[in-house]
Amino acid sequence: MLAASAACAGSPWAGSEAEKPVPNVVITLTDATHPGSWPTARAEFGEQRVALCPAQISTAQWSDDLSCDYLVGPLWVPPDFRIVLRGDADEATFDRTADEIRVEGDWSDAHVWYRMDIRQGDPTVDPSRAADVLRVVCDARQTTVLTPVVRASSEGLRVSVEPLDDVAELVFHRVAWEHGTVVGGPVGDGSVPIEPGVALVACLSRPRSSYWDVEFGTFHLVDPHRLWLTSGVDCEKTSTAEGQLAVSDRWLPFPELVDRLERAIGGMAPGDVLRPDGYPDVHGSKLYRWEGLVVREGFRLAVVNVDWDGEMQLEACTESGIVDDFMTVEGAHLSSGLGMHDDDEPSLIMQGEGRAGPKVVRTG
């Protein structure tokens, strides 16, 4: 386990720890999770999450230089801060200037150099100035964002595109996603259930290109009404149960399916809401694998997963009593469990005119 920190006393960012505490920028290095992928580095500072770009990758089998000369992030920092390295790298070092942070990480089978841009200032935006729709102008050379701060809707990010040239595709990349991960589809107006935060948007004119090949635009999606909910529960002690949805109910359209699931779950108070994770009005058209949350006054009390074959898994706060009533479902059984954790990886659908989702693409 790697743990290191430093504050460069001779740099323009330096401050005196004796005068006031110096905040930490935490960079976590994580080994590759599956064959063909590379180790990742992610920075956290307050509510900000930025994935560093792997500029150079070297393994025993191959080595490569990736396109990391675009604006990565940026991560907004105060005049004084400390860098803390964590994760499972065998060794790691960092270097920083006034404009960027570079990290070098060693694993048993890989050596990676990363970079991330930094800017001094406050990234906070005023939600009252947010537009309802992301307006984008596309041409073959650049992507222009006319509304850089946008308010999330119940379906996510609403998009309106004005294509000036023959542009084939519109893609989005959240700065918290690893390099090359995008969600996108054909150019057109619609909605994208992308998580709130800072993201890039790029109009692509040819196949097998990506956001770093063009002049992309940047926008900030704000969620003042907390429409987006990540999977998980807001308690430490949970219980789990499993059950089976009737065959006749498996292919019900929404919202009929949600009504049936509410009856199957049981234990929900009159004011409780069963809704999807993510945005409340993004269900999908048919049941394949559906995940929902039981929400009571803004608190997540339970998570329910339903597979294409009708198998149901429920995890709920033990004191809510939801699992006890779920035991009335035929074939259900009860066990103890731990709270679920949020997943930062994308699983998105583009909806609306001109959309042909879902499409999640990872390019290198």
C-alpha positions in Angstrom: 0.0 0.0 0.0 1.4 3.4 -1.1 1.1 6.4 1.1 3.2 9.5 0.5 2.7 13.3 0.8 4.7 16.4 0.2 4.3 20.2 0.0 6.9 21.9 -2.1 8.4 24.6 0.1 10.2 26.3 -2.7 7.3 26.4 -5.1 4.8 29.3 -5.7 2.2 27.1 -4.1 4.0 26.7 -0.8 2.5 27.8 2.5 3.4 27.6 6.1 1.8 24.7 8.0 2.4 26.6 11.2 0.1 29.4 10.0 -2.8 27.2 8.9 -3.5 23.6 7.8 -2.6 22.8 4.2 -5.4 20.9 2.4 -4.6 17.6 0.6 -5.0 16.8 -3.0 -5.3 13.0 -2.8 -4.2 11.0 -5.9 -5.0 7.3 -5.8 -3.2 4.9 -8.1 -4.9 1.6 -8.8 -3.7 -1.4 -10.8 -5.4 -2.6 -13.9 -8.6 -4.4 -13.2 -8.9 -6.6 -16.4 -6.6 -7.7 -19.3 -6.0 -5.0 -21.9 -6.5 -2.1 -19.4 -3.9 0.0 -17.7 -3.5 1.2 -14.1 -5.4 4.4 -13.3 -4.7 7.5 -11.3 -7.5 9.7 -9.9 -7.3 12.9 -8.0 -9.8 14.1 -5.3 -10.0 17.5 -3.8 -13.2 18.4 -2.0 -16.1 17.5 -4.3 -13.8 17.4 -7.4 -12.9 14.2 -9.1 -10.4 14.2 -12.0 -8.9 11.2 -13.7 -5.2 11.8 -14.7 -4.3 11.0 -18.3 -1.8 8.2 -18.8 0.7 10.0 -21.1 3.1 7.0 -21.3 2.5 3.3 -20.6 5.2 0.7 -20.6 4.8 -3.0 -19.9 6.8 -6.1 -20.7 4.8 -6.7 -23.8 4.3 -3.2 -25.2 4.7 0.5 -24.7 2.8 3.5 -26.0 2.5 7.3 -25.8 -1.2 8.4 -25.5 -2.7 11.7 -26.6 -2.6 13.7 -23.3 -1.8 17.1 -24.7 -5.4 18.3 -24.2 -6.8 20.0 -21.0 -7.0 17.2 -18.5 -9.5 18.4 -15.8 -8.5 20.9 -14.7 -8.4 20.4 -10.9 -9.1 23.7 -9.2 -6.7 24.2 -6.2 -6.0 26.9 -3.6 -2.7 28.7 -3.4 -1.4 26.3 -0.8 -2.0 22.5 -1.0 -0.2 19.2 -0.3 -0.2 16.2 -2.7 -0.9 12.8 -1.1 -0.3 9.6 -3.1 -2.2 6.5 -2.2 -3.0 3.1 -3.8 -1.5 -0.2 -4.7 1.5 1.0 -6.8 4.8 -0.5 -5.7 6.5 2.9 -6.0 5.2 6.4 -7.1 6.6 9.9 -7.3 5.1 13.2 -8.4 6.2 16.6 -9.8 4.2 19.8 -10.1 4.4 23.2 -11.6 1.9 26.1 -11.4 -0.1 24.5 -14.3 0.0 20.7 -13.9 0.8 17.7 -11.8 2.7 14.7 -13.1 2.8 11.3 -11.4 5.0 8.3 -12.2 3.8 4.9 -10.9 5.4 1.5 -10.9 3.6 -1.8 -10.7 5.1 -5.3 -11.1 4.0 -5.4 -14.8 3.5 -1.8 -15.7 5.2 1.6 -15.5 2.9 4.6 -16.2 3.5 8.4 -16.4 0.3 10.5 -15.8 -0.5 14.2 -16.1 -3.3 16.5 -15.0 -3.9 20.3 -15.4 -4.4 22.4 -12.3 -5.8 25.9 -12.0 -5.9 28.3 -9.1 -9.3 29.4 -8.1 -12.8 28.2 -6.9 -14.7 25.9 -9.2 -18.1 26.7 -7.5 -20.8 27.8 -10.0 -24.0 29.6 -9.2 -26.9 27.2 -10.0 -29.3 30.2 -10.5 -27.3 31.2 -13.6 -27.6 27.7 -15.1 -29.5 27.1 -18.4 -32.0 24.4 -18.9 -30.4 23.1 -22.1 -26.8 22.5 -23.2 -26.5 24.4 -26.5 -23.7 23.2 -28.7 -22.5 24.4 -32.1 -20.7 21.8 -34.1 -18.3 22.1 -37.0 -15.5 20.0 -38.4 -12.8 21.9 -36.4 -14.2 22.8 -33.0 -17.1 22.4 -30.6 -18.6 25.6 -29.2 -20.6 25.5 -25.9 -23.0 28.4 -25.7 -24.3 27.5 -22.2 -21.4 26.5 -20.0 -23.5 25.9 -16.9 -26.5 23.7 -17.3 -29.2 22.5 -14.8 -30.0 18.8 -14.7 -33.5 17.6 -15.6 -35.3 14.5 -14.5 -33.8 12.8 -17.6 -30.3 14.2 -17.1 -28.6 16.6 -19.4 -30.8 18.1 -22.1 -28.9 18.8 -25.3 -29.6 21.0 -28.4 -27.1 20.8 -31.2 -26.6 23.1 -34.2 -24.4 21.3 -36.8 -22.6 23.7 -39.2 -20.7 20.9 -41.0 -21.1 17.2 -41.7 -20.6 16.0 -38.1 -21.2 12.3 -37.5 -21.2 11.9 -33.7 -21.5 13.8 -30.5 -19.5 12.4 -27.5 -19.3 13.3 -23.8 -16.4 12.7 -21.4 -16.7 13.4 -17.6 -13.3 14.6 -16.2 -13.8 11.9 -13.5 -13.7 9.1 -16.1 -10.4 7.5 -17.1 -8.8 8.5 -20.4 -10.7 7.5 -23.5 -14.1 6.7 -21.8 -17.0 8.4 -23.6 -20.7 8.1 -24.0 -22.2 9.4 -27.2 -24.3 8.8 -30.4 -25.5 10.5 -33.6 -25.8 14.3 -33.5 -29.3 15.4 -32.6 -31.4 17.0 -29.8 -32.2 14.8 -26.8 -31.1 14.0 -23.3 -28.1 12.2 -21.8 -28.3 10.8 -18.3 -24.8 11.8 -17.4 -23.8 12.4 -13.8 -23.6 16.0 -12.6 -20.1 17.6 -12.6 -17.6 18.9 -15.2 -17.6 17.2 -18.6 -16.3 17.7 -22.1 -18.4 17.6 -25.3 -16.9 17.0 -28.7 -18.4 16.9 -32.2 -16.6 14.2 -34.3 -16.6 14.3 -38.0 -15.0 10.9 -38.7 -15.1 7.4 -37.3 -12.4 6.2 -34.8 -11.7 9.8 -33.6 -12.1 11.1 -30.1 -12.4 14.2 -28.0 -8.7 14.9 -28.0 -8.6 15.1 -31.8 -10.8 18.2 -31.9 -11.3 21.5 -30.0 -13.8 20.3 -27.5 -16.1 22.3 -25.3 -16.4 22.2 -21.5 -19.5 22.6 -19.4 -20.6 22.1 -15.8 -23.8 20.2 -15.1 -25.4 21.2 -11.8 -28.0 19.4 -9.8 -29.6 21.8 -7.3 -32.6 19.7 -6.8 -30.7 16.4 -6.2 -32.3 14.6 -9.0 -29.3 12.3 -9.5 -28.9 9.5 -6.9 -26.0 7.0 -6.9 -26.6 3.4 -5.9 -26.3 2.7 -2.2 -28.0 3.2 1.1 -27.6 5.9 3.8 -27.0 3.6 6.7 -24.4 1.2 8.0 -26.5 -1.8 9.2 -28.3 -3.5 6.3 -30.1 -6.8 5.6 -30.6 -8.5 2.3 -33.2 -10.7 0.8 -33.9 -12.4 -2.6 -37.1 -13.2 -4.4 -38.7 -13.9 -7.8 -40.9 -11.6 -9.8 -43.8 -13.4 -11.5 -43.3 -14.3 -15.1 -46.4 -12.3 -16.1 -44.8 -9.1 -14.6 -41.3 -9.4 -16.1 -42.0 -7.5 -19.3 -44.4 -4.9 -18.0 -43.8 -1.4 -19.4 -42.9 1.5 -17.0 -44.5 2.7 -14.8 -46.6 -0.4 -14.4 -43.4 -2.4 -13.5 -42.5 0.0 -10.8 -46.0 -0.3 -9.3 -45.6 -4.1 -9.3 -42.2 -3.9 -7.7 -43.5 -1.6 -4.9 -46.1 -4.2 -4.1 -43.5 -7.0 -4.1 -41.1 -5.1 -1.9 -43.7 -4.1 0.7 -42.7 -2.2 3.9 -42.8 1.2 2.1 -44.3 4.1 3.9 -46.9 6.3 2.1 -44.3 9.0 1.3 -41.6 6.6 0.1 -40.6 6.6 -3.5 -39.2 3.7 -5.6 -37.2 5.2 -8.4 -34.2 4.2 -10.6 -30.7 5.1 -9.5 -29.3 7.9 -11.6 -32.1 10.2 -12.8 -35.8 9.5 -11.8 -37.2 9.4 -15.3 -34.6 7.2 -17.0 -35.9 3.7 -16.7 -35.2 2.1 -20.1 -38.0 0.6 -22.2 -37.9 -3.0 -21.0 -36.6 -5.0 -18.1 -33.1 -6.4 -18.6 -31.3 -5.4 -15.4 -33.1 -2.7 -13.5 -31.8 -1.1 -10.3 -34.0 1.0 -8.1 -33.8 2.9 -4.8 -36.4 3.3 -2.1 -36.1 6.9 -1.0 -37.7 8.4 2.1 -37.4 12.2 2.6 -34.1 12.2 0.6 -32.6 9.2 2.4 -31.8 6.0 0.5 -33.3 3.2 2.5 -33.0 0.3 0.1 -31.6 -0.9 -3.2 -33.5 -3.4 -5.4 -32.0 -5.2 -8.4 -34.2 -7.1 -10.9 -32.5 -9.3 -13.6 -34.0 -10.2 -16.9 -35.3 -13.5 -15.5 -37.2 -11.8 -12.7 -34.8 -12.6 -9.9 -34.9 -9.9 -7.3 -32.2 -8.9 -4.8 -33.0 -6.4 -2.1 -30.6 -4.7 0.4 -32.3 -2.4 2.9 -31.5 -0.5 6.1 -32.3 -3.1 8.8 -34.3 -0.6 11.0 -36.6 0.3 8.1 -38.4 -3.0 8.2 -38.5 -3.2 4.4 -36.7 -6.5 4.3 -39.1 -8.1 6.8 -42.1 -7.3 4.6 -40.2 -8.5 1.5 -40.2 -11.9 3.1 -43.8 -12.3 2.0 -42.5 -12.8 -1.6 -42.6 -16.5 -2.5 -39.1 -18.0 -2.4 -37.5 -15.1 -0.7 -34.8 -15.7 1.9 -33.0 -13.3 4.3 -29.4 -12.8 5.1 -27.2 -10.0 6.7 -25.2 -7.7 4.5 -23.0 -4.6 4.4 -23.8 -1.2 2.9 -23.3 -0.9 -0.9 -20.8 1.5 -2.4 -21.0 4.0 -5.3 -19.6 3.1 -8.7 -17.9 5.9 -10.7 -17.9 4.0 -14.0 -20.4 5.1 -16.6 -23.4 3.1 -17.8 -25.4 5.5 -19.8 -28.2 5.8 -22.4 -28.7 8.6 -24.8 -32.4 9.3 -25.4 -34.4 11.5 -27.7 -34.4 12.5 -31.4 -31.4 11.4 -33.3 -30.2 9.0 -30.5 -29.2 5.4 -31.2 -28.0 4.6 -27.6 -26.9 2.9 -25.6 -23.3 3.3 -26.5 -20.4 3.4 -24.1 -17.0 3.5 -25.8 -13.5 3.3 -24.4 -10.8 4.3 -26.8 -7.1 4.6 -26.3 
